[in-house]
Amino acid sequence: MFLSKLFRWLQLPLLFSMWKTFYIKPNEIGILYHRSDFKKILSPGTYTYFGRHWNLKTYDLNQAEAKIENLELLLVTHSAELSDKLLIVRTNFNQTALVRYGQNWISIAPNQLRAFWRGFIEVESHIFNLDESLELPAEFVEQVRGITLNGLKKFQVTEYEIGLLYVQNNFVRPLEQGEYAFWVVNKDVAVRTLSRIVPNPDFPLEDVLIEKHPEFVQTYCQIVQLESNQVAIIRYLGKVISILPPTSRKLFWQGVEVEIIDISSEAKLPPNLVAELLAGSKEVLLLSHNSLHIREVPSQHLGLLYINQEFQAQLQPGTHAWWVFGRSFQTEVFDLRLQSIEVSGQDILSKDKVPLRLNLTAGFRIQDALRAKNGLSNVSDFLYKELQFALRAAVGEKTLDALLEDKGVIDQSVAEYIRAKTADYGIEVDSVGVKDIILPGEIKTILSKVVEAEKAAQANVVRRREETAATRSMLNTAKVMEDNPVALRLKELEVLERIAEKIDHIQVNGSLDSILTELIQINRQ
């Protein structure tokens, strides 16, 4: 008996070591395993089990997702028990899911198996079929606002925009103002926004939209399609925004004004349209210069218009414009006012072989612009060349003395020649004149000496003539004094007055008569 009791006491520690106690906190949940076999899910509390092969794995319920090993296998063998404690979310290849736990959201991609604990935090799941729609319903878009979720792409379309939804680069539908989210786990989704304020935005792949999506074009757009003989002016709120060439096709938002013009018979624009296009914005001016041939004819000028190399009309002063499509235009403007041309630095030999340099100027005006254009490639070059010829001919026929004696003969000769040449081209020469005749240095020196000798001889003749006149006058004076003592006396007093002007101090002794007599006697000595 004693040995039996002793044996029992010795076995007590061993028996106690065979029991296992587990404690699960209030915010935890546990899964009990025996030899790695799932047994049950344990709620918070204390549990004791006999045996050494019991094992407990706890999970923090603050983390809603359950990261359970071999979940797929456990769901096969213990589905009922697990489903009571777990929210099981399983997605197929064409499905995604959103799971909300508390205020948080998580997205689940296709072909996924995920589990979330029930009870501690409110949890719910939503499955979405991607074959039916890639778009997230509006009620979910609002709930996940501001939250970044994998596989979900968000877009914002403002009140002044239209969004174009593209899936795999294929247009699907337009998007009005609002917030949108789309699943992008297996397809590329893009939204291209177009401003509704700009009436002619750059629509992507316009031809595709027109051909493949007529319902969109009909609802939102206005299509302009032109024939080969038509151009179109597009206005928005009364302002020109676009000019379309023939055979073009273009989309605009609804609300634009379209003016289609037939250019088959008349390519010239009316003055009011020219003024409108040239007074527009920089963009309109650029469009105008690309679509129009514009020519400004100033006052007192005349323009000539050629279409496809054929003369069409004379252009009066003002602004003119034509549609350039299908035609080639050329316009040339002529100044009808009096113009001048200079022929300078012409080195020419005179008839007596004296080298001269002459400068000539001529005034002309164009009387018939069409004759001048048709007959001459360049009016100024023609006049310059002919004036050169005329000047050389006129100078070469005269000696230096003849040229210096009468320079007007050159003017007359050149004028007669050039007027005869220009009469057939509608050009009137008003005046011709030689401004300068420049002599070589040595010729200048010789001419200077000749002129100096001529002037010296002329001065000597004048001097001899004056001396002869002076001598004759003195002889006449002497004869008068000889016959008239009073005149002689007056002459003596005149001489005395001149002498007195040069004397600072005079002392008089005796009578005035004696002084005069003595002074005169002194002078006579």
Number of C-alpha atoms within 10 A of each C-alpha: 6 6 8 8 10 10 11 11 11 10 11 10 10 10 12 11 11 12 14 15 11 16 16 18 16 12 13 18 21 22 16 18 16 14 11 11 11 15 16 15 17 19 18 14 13 11 12 11 13 13 13 12 13 19 18 20 14 17 19 15 20 12 15 23 21 18 12 14 8 8 17 12 10 15 14 10 11 14 15 11 14 19 14 13 17 20 21 21 19 17 18 14 12 15 21 25 19 18 20 19 20 12 10 12 17 16 18 24 22 20 12 14 14 18 19 24 25 20 13 16 16 12 20 16 17 13 15 19 16 20 8 9 11 21 19 17 13 12 8 13 17 12 13 18 12 9 11 13 15 13 15 19 18 20 15 16 20 15 11 13 19 20 21 19 17 16 16 11 12 12 18 13 15 15 18 16 13 14 15 21 21 22 24 18 19 14 13 14 21 20 21 16 19 19 17 15 10 14 21 20 13 13 15 12 9 15 13 12 16 18 9 12 14 12 12 14 19 12 10 14 20 17 16 16 17 19 12 14 15 18 23 19 17 21 17 16 10 9 16 20 20 18 20 19 21 19 12 14 15 17 21 20 18 17 13 19 17 17 12 16 16 15 19 11 7 10 17 16 17 11 12 8 11 18 14 12 20 18 11 15 13 10 11 19 14 14 18 20 15 14 18 21 18 19 18 16 20 15 12 11 18 21 23 19 17 16 14 11 11 11 14 11 13 16 19 17 15 14 15 20 22 19 22 19 19 12 11 13 16 14 18 15 19 19 17 16 13 12 13 15 16 14 18 16 14 16 13 17 18 21 16 12 12 14 15 19 15 19 17 22 18 22 15 20 18 23 16 16 23 19 14 19 16 10 13 13 10 10 15 11 12 13 21 16 11 16 24 16 14 19 24 19 17 19 23 17 15 18 16 19 10 14 18 11 10 10 16 14 17 22 21 14 16 27 21 13 17 22 16 11 16 19 12 13 19 16 21 19 22 14 15 23 18 19 15 15 15 15 16 11 9 9 13 12 12 11 13 12 12 12 12 12 12 11 12 12 12 11 12 11 11 11 12 11 11 12 11 10 11 11 11 11 11 10 10 10 13 13 10 12 15 11 10 11 11 11 15 16 12 12 13 16 14 12 13 15 11 10 10 12 8 8 8 6 6 7 4 7 8 7 9 10 9 11 13 14 13 12 14 15 10 9 11 7 6
